[in-house]
Amino acid sequence: MAQTKVHSLFTDFDINLFKAGKHYRLYEKFGSHIINVDGEEGTYFAVWAPSAKSVSVVGDFNFWLEGDHKLNVRWDGSGIWEGFIPNVKKGNIYKYKIQSTNNNIITEKADPFARRCEHPPKTASVVWEDDYQWQDKNWMKNRKKNNALDGPFSVYEVHLGSWKKQIEENRFLSYRELAEELVNYVDEMNFTHVEFMPIMEYPYDPSWGYQLTGYFAPTARFGYPDEFKYLVDKFHEKGIGVLLDWVPSHFPSDDHGLGFFDGSHLYEHPDRRKGYHQDWKSLIFNYGRNEIKAFLISNAIFWLDQFHADGLRVDAVASMLFLDYSREEGEWEPNKFGGREYLEAIDFIKDMNTEVYASFPDVQTIAEESTSFPKVSRPIYDGGLGFGMKWMMGWMHDTLDYFAKEPIYRKHHQNDLTFSLNYAFTENFMLPLSHDEVVYGKKAIVDKMPGDEWQKFGNLRVMYSLMYTHPGAKLLFQGGEFGQTSEWNFQGSLDWHLLQYDVHKGAQALVKDLNAFYKKENALFEKQFSSEGFEWIDHGDHENSVMSFIRKGYEEVDNLIVVLNLTPIPRENYRIGLPKPGALIEVFNSDATKYHGTGNYQNKNLNSDPIAWNHRQNSIALNLPPLGMVAFKFKL
C-alpha cells in the first residue's frame, strides 16, 4: 500500500480563521475528501488533535494496522494532522489512531467530520462523497415566503425510526420509502413543515438521537446520505419545509466519539462543572474555545448548505444558558460578573444565529428554551439571542394541566388558559405538543383527558382547536394527530390500526382541516407574533368555561371571531359582544360529525343585535357545541 503523501487543503487564511473561531465551512477542509494528487486517485484526511504526538489512519485498506499511514502535523501550531493516502476510495472504512502526549494515552476515534458512518452498532467512519442532483430549485427560490414569520408555520414532529415500520420484515423504513409514505402523509395532513428528531449519526437507540457521534453524517439506519437528500427533495417538491433537530448542547462519552479525543479534554470543557451533564451523563462542549465554536457553527451551516434544511430546532438551549442548570449550590462556578449566565455559550449562540441568518436569511432557527431568559427570539442588535422562534413551554404545561382536569372544576382554573396571552408576544412563540409530553409515564395526549371515550376525544378536539387559533406557530408530535392511545415507544411503530375506528379517524380529520384552516385564514398567521393580531372579547366567563376572542390579519375583512366551550355542556343562545354590527358566517366548527362530534350545534342566519354586551355596542347569540370551537367571519 502506498505511503501517506504530504498534502493540504488548508490555506493560511483557513488556519487563521480556524484559530479565531471564525471558519464556518470547516467541513470543506476537515474529514476525508476523495481527490487527485499528481495524477493519483486517493483520499485526503485532516483531523484536529493538538495533544497528539502521532496520528495514524487505520482502516480496511491497511488491515487496521497503526503506523502504515501516519498523518503529518502542520507547522503552524493549529494542531491539525493531515495527509493524502493514494488508492483509498469511496466506501473504505477508517478511524484515527491517536497517540497522545498526555501520558502516552492511545485513543481510536471516528472522524468528527465523516460524511457517512457505519451502521450502528459498528462505529467506524466511511470515506464518502455523492454527486446528488437537487431538484428543488423552485422551493429554494420561494423559501423565504414559506418560512416567513408572518406565514403559516405548522410542524409535524417525526422520529423516523418509529413513525412507521416495515412490519413483515421487522425493520425501519428507508429514506427512500419515507420519501413516498411520509412525504405523502404530511402533505395530505396539510402541515407546512416536518421536523426530524436528530438524524445525525448516534450509537444508542434509546437516546432517540440526542447523543450524537457523527455530527456531519445522516444516520445509516435508514440509508445513504444521498438518499436522505432525496427525502428532503421530495418534501420540497410538495411544498413542505424540513426542520432538523440540532444538538450543540452535549455529546456522549462513547469511546469512538468526541470525548477525550486526543487524550485531552479537547471538545469538552476540562472543568467538570462546565463539562459534564449530570442529567444526561454526557459531556458538554467547551464554548469558550474558538475551534469548538467553529466546529459547531460549521455543523449548523453544513445541514443548511449540503442538505437544504429549512431550519434548525436547537435542543436544550436552557442547559447552555445557565451555569447552574440542574446543579446544586457548590456544583457550579459563577461567571466573571458573579452571575449564573454562561457567557461563552451565550456568545456562541449569538455567533451561530448571526452566521446562519447571514448565509441563509430564508431559514428559521427555533430554540427549545424553557426558562424566562429574555429576548431569545429577538435580534442580536436589540440585545437578543437571535433565534427566529422559541418554544412556548409555559403554554404547553398550562394547557395540558387544564385539560387534565374534570370539566366541573375548570371554572376555577380558566386563568391557566388565559395567562399565556399576558406574555404571548414577548417572543416569537411556537406552541409545542412534542415527544417529551408522551413518554416516561406522562401518557398519550388523548389519555391525559378526563371522561369517557367521547369526552376524551371531545377534549382533544377542542384543545387542538385552541392551539390552532391561539397566536403562534404550531408543532404536533407524530401520533397525536389521530389520538394515539399508548405512550410513544421509540422501538415500535405508531398504532396506525386505530384509524379503523371512527373516533380516531375523526381526530385525524380535525387536525387535517385545522391545518388547512390555519393556512387559509390570514388572521391566524399574519400577525401571529404581534399583540395587534389578538383581541379578547371575553376571557372572564369562568362560570361557563367559555372563552372568546378576535384574531386579526393585515386586512380587517380577514378577521376571525373564535369561541371555545371548554365543558361537555352545550351552550345555546350564548351571547358575545361584536366589534361592529353585521352578519356572521360560521367558517369552522370542531363538533362536526366528520370529526366524530355531535353535529347538532351549527350556527346559521347570524345577524347581530343592537344589544350591548362585553363592553361593546352590538352582540350576537350563538349555539356553542359541547367541548367545541366555533369560528366566524363577518359576511361581506
Solvent accessible surface area in square Angstrom, and as a share of the most:
residue,aa,sasa,rsa
1,M,114,0.51
2,A,34,0.26
3,Q,121,0.54
4,T,28,0.16
5,K,74,0.31
6,V,129,0.74
7,H,55,0.25
8,S,41,0.27
9,L,49,0.24
10,F,14,0.06
11,T,75,0.43
12,D,101,0.52
13,F,138,0.57
14,D,12,0.06
15,I,5,0.03
16,N,94,0.48
17,L,47,0.24
18,F,4,0.02
19,K,78,0.33
20,A,51,0.40
21,G,2,0.02
22,K,103,0.44
23,H,12,0.05
24,Y,29,0.11
25,R,69,0.25
26,L,1,0.00
27,Y,1,0.01
28,E,88,0.40
29,K,38,0.16
30,F,2,0.01
31,G,0,0.00
32,S,9,0.06
33,H,32,0.14
34,I,41,0.21
35,I,41,0.21
36,N,81,0.41
37,V,12,0.07
38,D,133,0.69
39,G,66,0.64
40,E,57,0.26
41,E,103,0.46
42,G,1,0.01
43,T,0,0.00
44,Y,0,0.00
45,F,0,0.00
46,A,0,0.00
47,V,3,0.02
48,W,11,0.04
49,A,0,0.00
50,P,53,0.34
51,S,29,0.18
52,A,10,0.08
53,K,100,0.42
54,S,17,0.11
55,V,0,0.00
56,S,1,0.01
57,V,0,0.00
58,V,1,0.00
59,G,0,0.00
60,D,66,0.34
61,F,25,0.10
62,N,3,0.02
63,F,169,0.71
64,W,98,0.34
65,L,99,0.49
66,E,62,0.28
67,G,33,0.32
68,D,56,0.29
69,H,1,0.00
70,K,106,0.45
71,L,7,0.04
72,N,56,0.29
73,V,81,0.46
74,R,13,0.05
75,W,200,0.70
76,D,36,0.19
77,G,70,0.67
78,S,5,0.03
79,G,10,0.09
80,I,0,0.00
81,W,18,0.06
82,E,10,0.05
83,G,0,0.00
84,F,0,0.00
85,I,0,0.00
86,P,0,0.00
87,N,78,0.40
88,V,1,0.01
89,K,133,0.56
90,K,100,0.42
91,G,36,0.34
92,N,32,0.16
93,I,41,0.21
94,Y,0,0.00
95,K,26,0.11
96,Y,0,0.00
97,K,43,0.18
98,I,0,0.00
99,Q,52,0.23
100,S,0,0.00
101,T,90,0.52
102,N,55,0.28
103,N,129,0.66
104,N,96,0.49
105,I,53,0.27
106,I,92,0.47
107,T,20,0.12
108,E,68,0.30
109,K,7,0.03
110,A,9,0.07
111,D,3,0.02
112,P,4,0.03
113,F,11,0.05
114,A,1,0.01
115,R,56,0.21
116,R,45,0.16
117,C,11,0.06
118,E,29,0.13
119,H,93,0.42
120,P,18,0.11
121,P,126,0.79
122,K,134,0.57
123,T,44,0.26
124,A,4,0.03
125,S,0,0.00
126,V,3,0.02
127,V,0,0.00
128,W,28,0.10
129,E,87,0.39
130,D,43,0.22
131,D,121,0.63
132,Y,49,0.19
133,Q,126,0.56
134,W,61,0.21
135,Q,138,0.61
136,D,6,0.03
137,K,172,0.73
138,N,109,0.56
139,W,13,0.05
140,M,52,0.23
141,K,161,0.68
142,N,56,0.29
143,R,3,0.01
144,K,133,0.56
145,K,144,0.61
146,N,47,0.24
147,N,2,0.01
148,A,26,0.20
149,L,62,0.31
150,D,63,0.33
151,G,8,0.08
152,P,31,0.20
153,F,1,0.00
154,S,0,0.00
155,V,0,0.00
156,Y,0,0.00
157,E,0,0.00
158,V,0,0.00
159,H,11,0.05
160,L,6,0.03
161,G,3,0.03
162,S,0,0.00
163,W,2,0.01
164,K,55,0.23
165,K,34,0.15
166,Q,44,0.20
167,I,121,0.61
168,E,150,0.67
169,E,105,0.47
170,N,127,0.65
171,R,87,0.32
172,F,54,0.22
173,L,7,0.03
174,S,33,0.21
175,Y,0,0.00
176,R,119,0.44
177,E,58,0.26
178,L,0,0.00
179,A,7,0.06
180,E,115,0.51
181,E,69,0.31
182,L,0,0.00
183,V,3,0.01
184,N,69,0.35
185,Y,23,0.09
186,V,0,0.00
187,D,53,0.28
188,E,95,0.43
189,M,1,0.00
190,N,33,0.17
191,F,3,0.01
192,T,17,0.10
193,H,1,0.00
194,V,0,0.00
195,E,0,0.00
196,F,0,0.00
197,M,4,0.02
198,P,6,0.04
199,I,3,0.02
200,M,0,0.00
201,E,6,0.03
202,Y,10,0.04
203,P,33,0.21
204,Y,134,0.51
205,D,58,0.30
206,P,53,0.33
207,S,16,0.10
208,W,25,0.09
209,G,0,0.00
210,Y,23,0.09
211,Q,31,0.14
212,L,1,0.00
213,T,11,0.06
214,G,2,0.02
215,Y,2,0.01
216,F,0,0.00
217,A,0,0.00
218,P,2,0.01
219,T,0,0.00
220,A,15,0.11
221,R,20,0.07
222,F,10,0.04
223,G,20,0.19
224,Y,98,0.37
225,P,4,0.03
226,D,42,0.22
227,E,37,0.17
228,F,0,0.00
229,K,18,0.08
230,Y,56,0.21
231,L,0,0.00
232,V,1,0.01
233,D,7,0.04
234,K,55,0.23
235,F,0,0.00
236,H,6,0.03
237,E,118,0.53
238,K,88,0.37
239,G,42,0.40
240,I,4,0.02
241,G,0,0.00
242,V,0,0.00
243,L,0,0.00
244,L,1,0.01
245,D,0,0.00
246,W,0,0.00
247,V,0,0.00
248,P,0,0.00
249,S,0,0.00
250,H,5,0.02
251,F,0,0.00
252,P,11,0.07
253,S,70,0.45
254,D,50,0.26
255,D,131,0.68
256,H,20,0.09
257,G,3,0.03
258,L,5,0.02
259,G,7,0.07
260,F,70,0.29
261,F,0,0.00
262,D,0,0.00
263,G,0,0.00
264,S,26,0.16
265,H,85,0.38
266,L,1,0.01
267,Y,4,0.01
268,E,5,0.02
269,H,35,0.16
270,P,80,0.50
271,D,40,0.21
272,R,161,0.59
273,R,92,0.33
274,K,42,0.18
275,G,3,0.03
276,Y,39,0.15
277,H,9,0.04
278,Q,64,0.28
279,D,75,0.39
280,W,83,0.29
281,K,137,0.58
282,S,0,0.00
283,L,27,0.13
284,I,14,0.07
285,F,0,0.00
286,N,20,0.10
287,Y,1,0.00
288,G,45,0.43
289,R,76,0.28
290,N,62,0.32
291,E,27,0.12
292,I,0,0.00
293,K,30,0.13
294,A,0,0.00
295,F,6,0.02
296,L,0,0.00
297,I,0,0.00
298,S,0,0.00
299,N,0,0.00
300,A,0,0.00
301,I,0,0.00
302,F,1,0.01
303,W,0,0.00
304,L,1,0.00
305,D,46,0.24
306,Q,52,0.23
307,F,6,0.03
308,H,28,0.12
309,A,0,0.00
310,D,0,0.00
311,G,0,0.00
312,L,1,0.00
313,R,1,0.00
314,V,1,0.00
315,D,15,0.08
316,A,12,0.09
317,V,0,0.00
318,A,4,0.03
319,S,11,0.07
320,M,4,0.02
321,L,0,0.00
322,F,16,0.07
323,L,11,0.06
324,D,29,0.15
325,Y,68,0.26
326,S,60,0.39
327,R,34,0.13
328,E,126,0.57
329,E,168,0.75
330,G,66,0.63
331,E,62,0.28
332,W,59,0.21
333,E,80,0.36
334,P,66,0.42
335,N,23,0.12
336,K,168,0.71
337,F,157,0.65
338,G,56,0.54
339,G,22,0.21
340,R,108,0.39
341,E,59,0.27
342,Y,10,0.04
343,L,47,0.24
344,E,72,0.32
345,A,0,0.00
346,I,16,0.08
347,D,74,0.38
348,F,1,0.00
349,I,1,0.00
350,K,57,0.24
351,D,37,0.19
352,M,1,0.00
353,N,1,0.01
354,T,77,0.45
355,E,33,0.15
356,V,0,0.00
357,Y,59,0.23
358,A,77,0.60
359,S,36,0.23
360,F,31,0.13
361,P,83,0.52
362,D,28,0.14
363,V,1,0.00
364,Q,15,0.07
365,T,0,0.00
366,I,0,0.00
367,A,0,0.00
368,E,25,0.11
369,E,0,0.00
370,S,68,0.44
371,T,48,0.28
372,S,110,0.71
373,F,31,0.13
374,P,92,0.58
375,K,83,0.35
376,V,0,0.00
377,S,4,0.03
378,R,54,0.20
379,P,53,0.33
380,I,60,0.30
381,Y,199,0.76
382,D,65,0.33
383,G,55,0.53
384,G,1,0.01
385,L,2,0.01
386,G,11,0.11
387,F,6,0.02
388,G,7,0.06
389,M,0,0.00
390,K,11,0.05
391,W,2,0.01
392,M,1,0.00
393,M,29,0.13
394,G,32,0.31
395,W,3,0.01
396,M,3,0.01
397,H,95,0.42
398,D,37,0.19
399,T,1,0.01
400,L,16,0.08
401,D,79,0.41
402,Y,0,0.00
403,F,1,0.00
404,A,51,0.40
405,K,55,0.23
406,E,81,0.37
407,P,15,0.09
408,I,127,0.65
409,Y,121,0.46
410,R,0,0.00
411,K,67,0.29
412,H,130,0.58
413,H,62,0.28
414,Q,0,0.00
415,N,99,0.51
416,D,41,0.21
417,L,6,0.03
418,T,14,0.08
419,F,106,0.44
420,S,1,0.01
421,L,23,0.11
422,N,115,0.59
423,Y,52,0.20
424,A,5,0.04
425,F,40,0.17
426,T,80,0.46
427,E,8,0.03
428,N,16,0.08
429,F,11,0.05
430,M,0,0.00
431,L,0,0.00
432,P,1,0.01
433,L,2,0.01
434,S,3,0.02
435,H,4,0.02
436,D,44,0.23
437,E,11,0.05
438,V,13,0.07
439,V,7,0.04
440,Y,178,0.68
441,G,62,0.59
442,K,88,0.37
443,K,98,0.42
444,A,3,0.02
445,I,10,0.05
446,V,3,0.02
447,D,55,0.28
448,K,31,0.13
449,M,4,0.02
450,P,15,0.09
451,G,38,0.37
452,D,91,0.47
453,E,102,0.46
454,W,68,0.24
455,Q,48,0.21
456,K,49,0.21
457,F,5,0.02
458,G,0,0.00
459,N,0,0.00
460,L,1,0.00
461,R,3,0.01
462,V,0,0.00
463,M,0,0.00
464,Y,1,0.00
465,S,0,0.00
466,L,4,0.02
467,M,0,0.00
468,Y,1,0.00
469,T,0,0.00
470,H,5,0.02
471,P,4,0.02
472,G,1,0.01
473,A,0,0.00
474,K,1,0.01
475,L,0,0.00
476,L,2,0.01
477,F,7,0.03
478,Q,5,0.02
479,G,1,0.01
480,G,10,0.10
481,E,0,0.00
482,F,0,0.00
483,G,2,0.02
484,Q,19,0.08
485,T,62,0.36
486,S,52,0.33
487,E,55,0.25
488,W,20,0.07
489,N,81,0.41
490,F,40,0.17
491,Q,122,0.54
492,G,20,0.19
493,S,33,0.21
494,L,9,0.04
495,D,35,0.18
496,W,48,0.17
497,H,110,0.49
498,L,19,0.09
499,L,36,0.18
500,Q,116,0.52
501,Y,113,0.43
502,D,91,0.47
503,V,8,0.05
504,H,8,0.04
505,K,96,0.41
506,G,2,0.02
507,A,1,0.00
508,Q,29,0.13
509,A,25,0.19
510,L,0,0.00
511,V,0,0.00
512,K,71,0.30
513,D,31,0.16
514,L,0,0.00
515,N,0,0.00
516,A,40,0.31
517,F,13,0.06
518,Y,0,0.00
519,K,76,0.32
520,K,155,0.66
521,E,7,0.03
522,N,51,0.26
523,A,0,0.00
524,L,0,0.00
525,F,20,0.08
526,E,26,0.12
527,K,43,0.18
528,Q,2,0.01
529,F,29,0.12
530,S,37,0.24
531,S,71,0.46
532,E,118,0.53
533,G,1,0.01
534,F,22,0.09
535,E,55,0.25
536,W,55,0.19
537,I,14,0.07
538,D,34,0.18
539,H,88,0.39
540,G,37,0.36
541,D,25,0.13
542,H,63,0.28
543,E,123,0.55
544,N,45,0.23
545,S,2,0.01
546,V,2,0.01
547,M,2,0.01
548,S,1,0.01
549,F,3,0.01
550,I,4,0.02
551,R,0,0.00
552,K,51,0.22
553,G,4,0.04
554,Y,121,0.46
555,E,107,0.48
556,E,115,0.51
557,V,78,0.45
558,D,25,0.13
559,N,30,0.16
560,L,0,0.00
561,I,4,0.02
562,V,0,0.00
563,V,0,0.00
564,L,0,0.00
565,N,0,0.00
566,L,0,0.00
567,T,8,0.05
568,P,40,0.25
569,I,100,0.51
570,P,46,0.29
571,R,45,0.16
572,E,114,0.51
573,N,119,0.61
574,Y,30,0.11
575,R,51,0.19
576,I,1,0.01
577,G,0,0.00
578,L,2,0.01
579,P,67,0.42
580,K,78,0.33
581,P,86,0.54
582,G,30,0.29
583,A,22,0.17
584,L,4,0.02
585,I,75,0.38
586,E,48,0.21
587,V,48,0.28
588,F,17,0.07
589,N,19,0.10
590,S,1,0.01
591,D,3,0.02
592,A,31,0.24
593,T,97,0.56
594,K,120,0.51
595,Y,12,0.04
596,H,60,0.27
597,G,11,0.11
598,T,44,0.26
599,G,18,0.17
600,N,111,0.57
601,Y,43,0.16
602,Q,91,0.41
603,N,9,0.05
604,K,149,0.63
605,N,145,0.74
606,L,16,0.08
607,N,99,0.51
608,S,23,0.15
609,D,44,0.23
610,P,124,0.78
611,I,76,0.39
612,A,66,0.51
613,W,113,0.40
614,N,38,0.19
615,H,197,0.88
616,R,38,0.14
617,Q,140,0.62
618,N,24,0.12
619,S,0,0.00
620,I,3,0.02
621,A,31,0.24
622,L,2,0.01
623,N,45,0.23
624,L,1,0.00
625,P,0,0.00
626,P,8,0.05
627,L,2,0.01
628,G,1,0.01
629,M,0,0.00
630,V,0,0.00
631,A,0,0.00
632,F,0,0.00
633,K,39,0.16
634,F,35,0.15
635,K,118,0.50
636,L,181,0.90
